[in-house]
Structures are given as C-alpha cells and as structure tokens.
Amino acid sequence: MADTIDQITETPLRGAAADEPVREILTFSLGGEAYGVPLTQVLEILGVRTITRVPRSPPDVVGVCTVRGELVTVIDTRQRLEPGAPKALNRGRILLTNTWEGEKVGLMVDEVLGVERFSQGQIEPTAGVLVGDISSHIESIARKGNQVTVLVNLSSLTS
C-alpha cells in the first residue's frame, strides 16, 4: 500500500488540462466533515455488522468482526483522527482496507459520500499548517468550488 495519496488515472478531468493527472478519491463523512482516501486502497465498503468489543483495547478500536471468515479489527476513524471525539455509534459504513503489513482492517465512518475526481491543481498540501496528533493522518486538502475534502494518509491512519 502506498504511503501517500498518489493514485493517478489517465482520464482527464473536465476543466483540467488534458495532461494533468487525476486522482480518484473515495469520500466519506465524519461528524459532518468530508474526508477522502484513494479509491484504489479501499477493498470493499461494508454495512456495519456485529462487532465484538475487545477488552483493554485502545479507545479508537471499536472491536473485531468477521468478513467471510476472516477476523478484521474495526477502528473508530473519528477517534483516530480526533482523540476525545464522541465514539462511533456502530452505524454507517466500514471501509475495508489493508495495513502496511497486509492485515485487513475496517475503518468505521458515518457515511460514504461517493467517488470524487480531483486534478493535481485542486489538491493543496497541509505541511506545517496542522499540529498535534491529527497532523500525521492528514495529507492534503482537496478543493472543488466551495467543497473541501480532507485527504487522509491511510497508512498512518491504519498503523
């Protein structure tokens, strides 16, 4: 899995230069804010299922569930991005992805918004702007008109 959001498609984006790379981002909401991860790094979108709490697990781990017979750790994405935020309500969706080590993990989100395509010119780095625990999980900001999507570093989020 890549460390950064650099998944590129060859199809030009309407309004972008013909030779400008385009990134396809799966967008989701957490607490009313829009976030995104590279579409190619999401294996599957699952409905929330029965999740078994794991005693003494960190506060950002909701628990474990089975996906086709395989045990998957489910992370409360809101807690991971903003420690101390209200806990997930076990509703919404689970984004199934792989960790850097190849382990399957689920990211609980409030709602999947869809797939957005951003040109390189619509993506701005956040280096030096953010501080604290969240800064390691946020890679950049994508803007389309008034719409702002926070692009998440999936490797950092799942480690």
C-alpha positions in Angstrom: 0.0 0.0 0.0 1.3 3.4 -0.9 2.3 5.9 1.9 0.8 8.9 0.1 -2.3 9.7 -1.9 -0.7 9.4 -5.3 -3.1 7.1 -7.2 -3.4 8.6 -10.7 -5.8 7.8 -13.5 -5.3 8.6 -17.2 -8.7 10.0 -17.8 -8.7 13.9 -17.9 -11.0 15.7 -15.5 -13.4 18.2 -17.0 -12.0 21.7 -16.8 -8.4 20.4 -16.1 -5.5 20.4 -18.6 -5.5 17.3 -20.8 -2.1 16.2 -19.5 -2.9 16.9 -15.8 -3.1 13.8 -13.6 -6.4 13.0 -11.9 -6.9 11.3 -8.5 -9.9 9.2 -7.7 -10.8 9.6 -4.1 -13.5 7.7 -2.1 -15.1 10.4 0.1 -16.9 9.8 3.4 -18.2 11.9 6.2 -17.3 12.0 9.9 -19.2 14.4 12.1 -20.4 16.4 9.1 -16.9 16.9 7.6 -15.8 15.4 4.3 -12.7 13.2 4.2 -11.2 11.1 1.4 -8.9 8.2 0.8 -7.5 6.8 -2.5 -10.2 4.7 -4.2 -7.7 2.0 -5.1 -6.8 1.4 -1.5 -10.4 0.6 -0.4 -11.1 -3.2 -0.8 -14.7 -3.1 0.0 -17.5 -1.0 1.6 -19.4 -2.9 4.2 -22.5 -2.2 6.2 -22.0 -2.1 9.9 -22.3 -5.6 11.3 -22.0 -7.2 14.7 -18.7 -6.0 16.2 -17.3 -7.7 19.3 -15.6 -5.4 21.8 -12.1 -6.4 22.7 -11.3 -5.9 26.4 -8.5 -3.5 27.2 -8.2 -2.4 23.6 -7.3 1.3 22.8 -10.2 3.7 22.8 -10.0 4.1 19.0 -10.6 0.3 18.4 -14.3 -0.4 18.2 -13.7 -4.2 18.2 -13.4 -7.1 15.8 -15.8 -8.6 13.2 -15.6 -11.4 10.7 -15.6 -10.8 7.0 -16.1 -14.0 5.0 -14.5 -16.0 7.9 -11.6 -13.6 8.4 -11.2 -11.6 11.6 -11.0 -7.8 11.0 -10.1 -5.1 13.5 -12.5 -2.2 13.3 -11.1 1.3 14.0 -13.3 4.2 15.1 -12.0 6.6 12.4 -13.4 9.7 14.2 -11.5 8.7 17.4 -8.3 8.1 15.4 -8.5 11.5 13.7 -9.7 13.4 16.8 -9.0 11.8 20.1 -11.7 12.6 22.6 -14.4 13.0 19.9 -17.7 11.2 20.5 -17.5 7.5 19.9 -18.9 5.9 16.8 -22.5 4.7 17.1 -21.9 1.4 15.2 -23.9 2.6 12.3 -22.9 4.0 8.9 -20.3 2.1 6.9 -17.0 0.2 7.3 -14.3 0.8 4.7 -12.2 -2.4 4.4 -8.5 -1.8 3.6 -5.1 -3.3 4.2 -2.5 -2.1 6.6 1.1 -1.6 5.5 1.8 -5.1 6.8 -1.1 -6.6 4.7 -3.6 -7.1 7.5 -7.2 -6.3 6.7 -8.7 -3.5 8.9 -12.0 -1.8 8.9 -12.5 2.0 9.2 -15.8 3.0 10.6 -17.2 6.1 9.0 -20.6 7.9 9.3 -21.5 7.8 5.6 -19.9 7.1 2.3 -20.4 10.1 0.1 -19.1 8.8 -3.2 -16.1 8.9 -5.6 -14.7 12.3 -6.4 -12.0 13.1 -9.1 -9.5 15.8 -8.3 -6.9 17.3 -10.6 -3.4 18.0 -9.1 -4.3 21.7 -9.1 -7.2 21.1 -6.8 -5.1 19.5 -4.1 -3.1 21.6 -1.6 -0.5 20.3 0.8 -1.1 20.8 4.6 2.5 20.5 5.7 3.2 22.9 8.6 -0.4 24.1 8.9 -1.7 21.3 11.2 -0.4 20.4 14.6 -1.0 17.7 17.1 -2.0 14.1 16.7 -4.1 14.7 13.6 -1.3 16.1 11.5 0.3 12.7 10.9 -3.0 11.4 9.5 -3.9 14.3 7.2 -2.0 14.5 3.9 -3.6 17.3 1.9 -6.8 19.3 1.2 -8.8 19.0 -2.0 -11.0 21.8 -3.1 -13.8 21.9 -5.7 -15.6 25.3 -5.6 -16.8 25.6 -2.0 -16.4 21.9 -1.3 -13.4 21.0 0.9 -12.3 17.4 1.3 -9.6 16.4 3.8 -7.4 13.7 2.3 -6.3 11.2 4.8 -2.9 9.3 4.9 -4.3 5.8 5.0 -1.0 4.2 6.0 -0.8 6.4 9.1 -4.4 6.0 10.0 -4.3 2.2 10.0 -0.9 1.8 11.8 
